[in-house]
Every structure is written in structure tokens, then in C-alpha cells.
Amino acid sequence: MSLLNKEPVKRAEKALKQFNETLSVTELENTARTAIDAATSLNCEVGAIVKSLLFKNGDNYFLCLVSGDKRCSLKKLKKFFNSKDLSMASPDEVKDQTGYTIGGVSPIGHINSLQILIDSSLNRFKNLYAAAGHPNCIFKINFVDLLKLTNGSLEDIVE
């Protein structure tokens, strides 16, 4: 069975197609589980890979979309939310909130509505690549469309 037929991938693709019919999910021969793996598979800069990182603030969850060559700053997130009770979500929480497993978390098609913060340094790249529900599935998108598609807010959230 093709990975493109898996439910999480179909969910990501549906959200993508609803936004723009010309965008599509690509199945890679090699894994894109990490930003370095994805960049190697796609022959692009690591920074053009969109990392989708889930955090929790008390009982609320939010997703950070971060450039593959940057680290999300917990300090900046705590300041942004004016909260000390902030941490990365566990693998089980990621699955429960997004419907995706770590390594394939897409910035779109989540099973729960999530606030999305987008790393402003992603705008350095003409094309961005994000996970599409499976470690071997990605989609290509430009920065402006990623902002529109995710309805995310542009923030300085990296170290």
C-alpha cells in the first residue's frame, strides 16, 4: 500500500487541496523524520525544512513551525505566553492533539484546532518543505502560502 493512502497523509492532503488544488503531497524514498534527513532526501538547505513542534501551556496546546536549522526558544515562548508552566508535549500528547506521530507531524490537518506560531526566519527561503502525516511524506509550499494555509502568527520564537 502506498503511504499516500494512509489516513494521516490523506488528512494532510485534504487540507492542502482545500487551500490550493495545485499543491500536492510527495512520497519520498528515504525518510524525512528529521530536518537533516528531509534536506538530504530533497537536496535542499536544512533551513527550508519546516519543523512542526507541539508545546503545552497548562492545559492548552500550540504548534510552532520552525526552520530546520533553528532551535525553538522555550524562553521566548514563556515570555510570549507570559507563562512559566510551558513545556514540549509528549509523543502521546502530540498524537492525541494533532492526529500525527512525531516525525510526520504536519502543520495542517490536525484533529484538534491549534494556535500556530510561525518562525519568522522561514521567510529566507523561496520554497519550504513540511511533513504531510508520515515521515516519508512531505509537501512543498512558499512562505506566504504557509502563513495563509495555517492561519499562523509570525513570531520571533527561535534562538
Sequence and secondary structure as in RCSB ss.txt:
>XXXX:A:sequence
MSLLNKEPVKRAEKALKQFNETLSVTELENTARTAIDAATSLNCEVGAIVKSLLFKNGDNYFLCLVSGDKRCSLK
KLKKFFNSKDLSMASPDEVKDQTGYTIGGVSPIGHINSLQILIDSSLNRFKNLYAAAGHPNCIFKINFVDLLKLT
NGSLEDIVE
>XXXX:A:secstr
  GGGSHHHHHHHHHHHHH TT  EEE SS  SSHHHHHHHHTS GGGEEEEEEEEETTEEEEEEEETTS B HH
HHHHHHT S EEE  HHHHHHHHS  TTS  SS  SS  EEEEEGGGGG SSEEEEEEETTEEEEE HHHHHHHH
T EEE  B 
